Amino acid sequence: MRIVAQIERMPLCSLWDRMGVRAIAIAAALFLVVPPSIQGREAIHKGDVAVVPLRGDVAPSLLAFLRRAVKTAESNEASAIIFEMNTYGGRLDTAADIVNALNQTKIPTYTFINTNAGSAGAVIAIATQHIFMASVSAIGAAAPILPTGEDLPATAKEKTISYWSALIRSSAIKNGHNPDIAEAFMNREKEVKIGERVVHPKGAILTLNAQEATERIHGKPLFAEGVVDSIADLTKKAGLKGNLVTVEATGFEQIAFWITALAPLLLLGGILGAYLEFKIPGATWPGIISAICFALFFLGHYLAGLAGWEVVALFILGMVLVLIEILFFAHSTIVFGVIGVFLMLASLLWAMVDRYPGQDFFPTGKMLAMPLLNMFIAIVGAFIVIALLARYLPRTSIYRRFALMDSNPPGPSLAGVPRQFATALALTPGTHGTAVTVLRPSGKARFADHIVDVITEGEFIASQTPVTVIQTDGMRVVVKSAAQS
């Protein structure tokens, strides 16, 4: 590729500086300064009972926290998870993601409804295997409505209730709850009968208080297993023996959600920053921006429970292999570079995969769908922006300013070379000369007995390389390698 050829011709010391060693150091610092106290890794040990509070609106930030809490409990082999719930509901799409997360857990799950499990909260409670309620509490009223509180239009309402009724029934069956009761929470046309008794007539959305939900009919509780006063009372009645460890939400949960949501933009920023670090001579801020973007990408996915430090190690290993390829094997092999790029892309993809403990190591198509989409958006966006930068960046004043700040040899030169001087020197297209400095892309070239400031169309040209004038444009003398003429 063209850019590889340009990099290969750069001097070792210059290339090392262009690789942004300082930026890499900043990235490492960003990874390491987050102390364990705010990394969200609670001291759960094997056999403990994890207590996860689910309070407030059901929103994406709650999903990020809950998903991380479940993975922490499973990874540390907790004996059970108790969700202490007090919510009036929230977004059903977020509730669907939470239901999916809970239905993947491999350890027993309990819900303690501490006052409210309304709307989306009821949907989440049904996704756990055991439900206990405080003496003054309620569950139900999960009918979908618009964010404004108004009812859905007729067609949309029918489609939404049909889909969610099926989802909530399957979740109830999987976790051992009465599917008819679960459906009646959402569908006002659902009648619930147990034997000959009509527990709930159609025509209204079902909501149960603690006493109604725990009523025993034919020896079985209607919906919840019992009334309890506290988490400790629940563990006693459920026969749970482990120590109680509460998993608290950190201030970084919301930040983690936004970072993971902005993953394509962070990847795009990281790629473009790395490109500009190579492209603009003398500038270090693009490398710093690139390092910050990649650091935030990995840090956000780490705090959201999607990735561990192993993906950071994989990314750094890939970066090291690319450096080895460029610094030591640039003219002999591409093996190290190809492997390094592959490892870096694999680490970025791996960081975005939502894999739960106990699942297969290799992700399935569904698990890869969103990470692949994010990666595709970032790479396509990067190609488009890089193509535009390669065409227009060398013409900008900022680029020329950095280019002219680069090192120049002592001695006279015709800086800028106005058109009349270029004509006097016969610097017309086709004139041959020799690069005196590295052109990256600006520098100095010798034509006859004169040293002239020149610039390329973007490529890097090593010192002492024969060059040819291809254009004299006002104050600019544009050259290219004679070998390409």
N, C-alpha and C positions, 0 to 999 in steps of 0.2 A: 504493500500500500504506500501511497505517496507520503503520508505523514511519518511512516516508519522509516522511509528512506531519508527524510529530512532529519529525523532524530538521530539516525545512525551517523550522520556526518558531523554532529556536534562534538566539540571537545569534551573530555571526560569531566573536568572540573565544572565547566559551564552546564553540562547536562545534569550533573549531580545537583547543582543549585536549581536548575529548572524543574527537577522532580519535586521540589517543594519540601525539603527535609524539615524546614521549620513548620510547615503546615502539618506534616505527619506528627511532629511533636505536639502540636496543639490538639490534634485529634486524639492522640493517646492521653493527653491530660484531661480532655473532656470525658473520656471513657472512665478514667480512674478516679476523678475527684468526687464522684457520687458516693457518699459513704453508705455503709450497709444500713444505717438507721433509716434512710429514706428510700432504700431500694425495694421496699415492700416484701422482704423475705422474712416472714414470721418464724418464730422458733417452734415449729410443729415437729414432734417426734413420732416415731412409730407407735401406733396404738392410741394416740391422742384423739380427742373429738374437736374438730374445728367448728367454731361458731362464726357464721358470716352474717352480719347485719345487712338487711335489704330495706332501706328506708327512703322515703321521698319518692319523687317521680321515677317511673321506669323510663330511663333515657340511655343514650349510648354510653355515657360515662359510667353508669351502673353496670352495663355489660362488660366494659373493660375491667372494672374492679372484680366482678363476679368470676369472670373467666380466669383471671390471674389467681384468685383465691382457690378456685376448684383445682387448678393445676398444682398450686403449692401444696394443698392437702393431699392430693393423689401422689405427687412425687415423694412426699415425706411419709407416705403410708399411714395416713390417719385412719382410724377405725370407722369414722362416720363424719358427715358434715351436717350441721344444723343451721338452717337459714332462719334468722329471726326477722320476721316480716311485719312491716307497718307501712303500707302504701295504699293510696287510693287508685293507683294505676298509672297509665302513661301510654307510651307508644307501643302499638301492637307489633310493629316490625322488630323493635328491639326485644320485645317479649318472645317473639319467635326465635331469635338468635339465642336468647337465654335458655329457652326450652331445648334447643338443639344441643347446647353445651351441657345442660343437666342430664339429658338422656344419653350422653356419652360417658358419664361417670361410672366407675367400676366399684365404688364403695357406697355403702348405704347413705341415703339422703333423707333428711327430715326437714319439715317446715313447722316452725312455731309461729302461729299467727298471733302476734302481740297487738291486738286491736283491729287492724284492717288488712284485708287481702282483696281489695276491690279491683274490678276490671282486669287489666293486664297482670296485676298481682295474683289473681285467682288462676290465671293461665300458667303462671310460673309455679305456684304451689302444686298444681296438678302434675307438674313434671318431676316432683319429688316422690319418693316411695312411701313416706309416712307423713301424716298431717296431724298436728296437735294444735289446739286453740286455747287462748286465754278465756276466762269465764265471761268477759265482756269483749266480744269480738265478732267479726262477720266476714263472710267470704261470698263472692259472686258478682253479679251485675257486670258481666264482661262483654256486653253488646258493643260492637264497634260504632263509633260516632266520629264526626269531623272534629278537627282541632278546635273549632269555635264552639263545640258543644251541641251543634245541630245534628239532626239525623242525616244519614246518608241518602242520596237519591235512590229511587226504587231499584233500578237495575244494579247499580253498584252495591247496594245493600244486600240484594239477593246473592250476588256473586261472592261478596266478602263473607257473609254468614255461612254459605255453603262450604267455602274453603276452610274457614276457621273451625267450623263444627267438625269437619273431618279430622283436622289437625288435633283439636282438643280431645276428641274421642280416642284417637290412636295413642295419644300421650297418657290418657287416663287408663286405658287397657294395659299399656306397658308397665305402668307403675301400680297396678292393682286397685284402682279407684273405679267407682261406678261411672261408666261412660255416659249414661243417660243424664245423671246429675250434672256432669261436666258440660254436656251440650246444652242443658237447660240454663246454665249460667249465661249463655250467649244467644240462644235461639228462643224467642218468646213463643214460637209455635210448637215447642217440644213439651210433650206431656210425659211425666215420670210416674211409672207404676211399679210397685214392688208387690208381686203376687196380685191380689185383687184390690189392694189399697192404692189409691191415687195420691201419691206424695206431693205432686205439684201439677196442677192443671195448666193446660196451655193458655196463652193469652197474656202472660207476664214474664219478665226476666226473673230468674230464680236468684235469690240471695238467702243464705242460711246464717243464723246466729250459732253460737257455740253449742247451745243446748239442742237445737234442731239438727245440726250437722253430726252430733255424737249420739243421737237417738239410736237405740238398737232395735232393729226390725228383723224378726226371725233369727235372733242371736248374733246379728252382724250390725256394726255401726253404719249409719246411713252414708256418711262420707269421711268424717274425721275420726281418728282412733280414740281421742280422749280430751278431757279438759285438764289443763295444767296451769300452775301459778307462775312458773318461771322456767328458765332453761335447766336449772338444777333439778326441778321437779320432773321435767321431761326426760332427762337422762335416767332418773330413777325408775320411772314407769316404763321406759323403753329398754331398760336393762343395759345401758351403755356404761362401760367401766373406765374408759380413758380419762385423762386430765382434760379439762376444758381450756382451749386456746382460742382467743378471739382474734379473727383476722380483720384488722382495721383498714379502712380506706386511707390512702396517703394523699397528700396534696398533689402528687404527680399523676394520679389516675386520670384526671381531666386532661392534663398536658399530654399524657400518653395517648389518649384517644385522638386528640387533634393531630399529633405527630403521625400516628398510623394512618389517619384519614388523608394526610398530605404526603404520603409516601411517594407518589409519582413526582411531585414537585421537588421533594428533597433529592430524589435520584437524579432528576434533571439538573438541579443546581450543582450536585456533586460532579456530574459528567462535564457540564459546561465550565465549571471552575477549573477542573483538571485540564481541559482543552485550552482555556485562556492562559493558564500557567505556562504551558508550552509555547503558546502563540505570541504573547506579549513579552519582549525582552525587558528585563529589569524590574518587572512587577511581581510582587509576592502576594498581593491581596487576593487574586483569583485562587491560588492554592489554599490560602487560609479559608476562604468561603467554601471551597470544595471539601476541605477537611471537616468544617463545622457541619455542613449538610450531611455528610456520611455519618458523622458522630451522632447527630440528632436522630438520624434514621435508625441506627442500631439501638441507641438509648431508649427511644420511644417504644420500639418493639420489645425491648427487654422489660421495660416497666409494665407494658401491657400483657406480659406473660407469653408473648409469642416467640421470643428468642432468648438464648442464653449467651454466655461469653464465648462459647465454641464457634458461633458464626463470626464473631469479631476476629477470633484467631484465624479462621479460614480466610477471611478477607485480607488480613495482614499478610498471611502466607502467600496468597496470590499476588499481592503488591510486591513482596520481596522477590518472587520469581520473575515478575515483569522487570524489576530493576536489574536483576542478575542478567536477564536476556539482553537488555539495552547496554549495560555497562561492560559486560565481558564477552558476550557471544553474538554481538550485533551482526557480524559478518559471516557467521558460520552455521547457526541453527536457529530455528524458531520454536523449538520444543518448549523451552522454559516460558517463553512469552505466551504461547497458546495455552499451556497448562495454567499459568497465572491468571490470565483473563477468564478462563473457565471457572477457576476457583472463586474469583471475585464475583462473577455473575451468579454462581451457585449459592454463595453466602448471602447475597442480596435476596435471592428467591427464597432460600431456606428461612430467612428471618421473617418473611411475611406469611409462611405457612402456619395455619392454626392446627397444630397437631397435639392431641391429648396423650397423657401417659398411657401406655398399653396399646396404642394404635401401632399399625405397621410403620416401619421406619420410612419406607418410601411412600410419599403422599399419593392419594388417589386423585382422579380427575377433578372431582368437586373441590377438594382441598387446594388444588393448584389453580383453579379458575381465576380467583381474584388476584393472587400474586402474579400470575402470568399477564393479566390485564394491566396491572400497575407497571410491570416491567415493560410491556409493549408500549404503553403510553409514554414512559420515560425515554425509551430508546428512540422511538419515532420522533418525539419532540426534540431530542438531542440532535438527531441527524438533520432535521429541518433547520434548527437554530445554528448549528455548526456550519451548514452550507451557506446560510446567509452571512454569518460572521466571516467565513473564508473569502467571500466575495467583496464585502463592504468594509470590514474592519481595517484593512491596511490603508484605506482612504481617509480615515478619521484623524482628527488632530490629536486626540488622546493617544492613539496608537503611535503616531509619529513622534510625539513627545517622549514616550518611553523608549522608542527605538533609538532616538538621537541621544538619549542619556547613557546608552551603552558605551562600553570602552572603545576608544579610538586611539590609533597610534599617534605619537607626536609628529610634528612636521606640518608643513603647509598643505592646505587642501582648498578646493573650490567648493565651499559649502553652498548647497542649494543649486548651484550652476544655473544661472539664468539662461534663457534661450539663446541670447547673443553669444555667451561664452561657449555654450554647447555647440553652437554652429562654428565658432572659431576653432574649437578643438576637433571639429568633424565628428562630434558624438551623435551620429545619425544611426538609425536602426541598422544593425549588422556590424557595427564597430566592435572590435575584439579588445579585451583587456584581461586583467587578472585581479581577483579579489585579494585585497591586502589584509582585511580583517574578516572575521566570520560575519557573514550577512545573515542576520536573524530577525527580521529580513533586511534591516538597514545596516549600513557599514560603509567601508571605503574600498574603492577599486582603483587600480592604476591603468591609465590610458596614455600610452607614449610616456612622456616625462611628467605627467600630471596625476595627482591623487584627487579623486572626485568622490563626493558623497553620493551613494547610490542606494537603491532599494529594490528588492525583488517583489514579485507578485504574491508573496506569502511564504515561499519555500525558504529553507535554511541552506546556505551554501558555505562550505568550509573555506578557510583561508588558503590562498595560493591556487584556487580553482579557476581555470579559464572561464571568463564570462563574456556574454554578448549583449550589446545594447539592443533592446527591443522597442523602446519608446522614450522620447524626451517630451515630457508633459509639463510645460511651465517651469516650475522650480524642481521638478523631479527628473531623475535619470533612472529609468526602470531597466533592470538587467535580468538575465537568466543564465543558467549554466550553459557553457558552450556545447557540452555533451548533449543537451536537449535541443540544440538548434537543428 
